């Protein structure tokens, strides 16, 4: 399965949910904002969203600052 993540093409051997993808990217425990095919997703949707070949994702980590 080929995904474009933050403008970079990446290949994965199996279909993944968004939660599984975040885990593989090392972002499973971090607060993130995700846009899937130009649609912003709520964190409650991550486990339910199965990704498909050709999906476009933008993933932004949230960092506290002041």
Buried (B, 14 or more C-beta within 10 A) or exposed (E): BEBEBEEEEBEBEEEBBBBBBBEEBEBEEEEBEBEBEEEEBEEEBBEEBEBEEEBEBBBEEEEEEE
